[in-house]
Structures are given as C-alpha cells and as structure tokens.
Amino acid sequence: MIAHLIQKIALLTIPILAAVTVHELAHGYVAYRLGDPTAKESGRLTLNPFKHIDPLGALVFFLTQAIGWARPVPVDPRYFRHPRQDMVWVSLAGPMANLLLAATLALALRAWPFIYQPLSWLSPALASAVLKPLLLMAYLAVQINIGLAIFNLLPVPPLDGSKILYGLLPPELARRYAYLEPVGFVIILALVFTGVIDKIILPPIIWLSGLFLGNLVQI
C-alpha cells in the first residue's frame, strides 16, 4: 500500500508541476506582452514550479488527477490598452498552454513505440527502470493538462472561464455577473461535493484524451 502510494506520487509529481507552471507562466507572459509588467516584476515569468505551486491545489491534483489550482499570477488590467478584451486573452492563455502541452506530449507518445520497443528488446532492464516510467508520466501529463484546461474554462469565479465570460459579456451584464465573485469558491465546492462538476468536465476530458491519445488511451 505504502509502496504503491510512493510510486503514484513519484509518477504524478513532474506532470503536475509542469502543468501548473506552464499554465501560470502563460498567463503572465501574455499579460507582459500586452503591457503589464506585474508578473515579471514579481518573479513569476519563470519555469521554476515552486514560484507557482499552491500546496492545497497540488494536493487536490494528486487526489483527482483532473482538477486543482496554482498560485494565481498577479495581473493588473490597468496596464492594458483594452482591459476587458485583453483580460480575455490573458485568461485564455493558461488553458490553451495546457492543451498545447498535452497535444505535444501526445504526439511524442504516438512516436514512442518506435523508440521504446527496440530499446526494450536491446535492454529490458533499461526499458523497465527508465523508459516505462517516462512513458507513464507523459501519459498522465496529457490527462492532467487536459483536466486543468477544462476545469479552468468553467465560467465560475475565480476560474479563467469566468474572466473570459466577463470580457465577452455586454458591460451591464458583466457588472451583474461580477457579483458572483465573492461566492465563486463556494459554488465550486458545491459543484464538487454534489458530483455536478464531474458530469460537466469529464465528458470533454474523456473526448479530448481520446482525440489526443487515440489507441494509447488504454496504456
């Protein structure tokens, strides 16, 4: 039991750290490109995962392998030329970066048999000790990145989807929608504990996993 738990933690750590790092870095980088230096000045334009990780969010990731969160990158829309529209791009950047990373890893996994099989024949010990864990981590990383992207696209504050929707709504509707922000986390918890969130996010996660991984889904 303990050995299985240690193995699971070892396999999930790098995929989770990579997913949250890419997600938050993308937010900060797009904000920086649009004129906001806040993330750069706070040292968040980095691939160092410990600048982005949130312990509780990481724990949720380990438990669910689909949802979780990191420390949000600071963004100041006052620097933007078009604050509402530019926040849409900043908010989209995180989920889109996760999907791009998932797609890239999926392509690598599709090519993996051409590398793994000859090496496993030449050196079974190397394949078992090194190559197989890498294969599993890449497979888990695809799922985790897809899960993080879909979860964050939910239009519930403070998730990215809420900021995207806020920027797309007419100003009056956007102001009314903003009233949800103080209770957004409560709404998320209610969706989680009632199982509604699974019914919302699992179908697109399963569909995208199948699209990206194809017959590798059963690995």
Helices and strands as residue ranges (DSSP letters): H 2-33, H 38-41, G 49-51, H 55-64, G 77-79, H 83-122, H 124-126, I 127-131, H 132-152, H 160-168, H 171-177, G 178-183, H 184-193, H 196-213, G 214-218
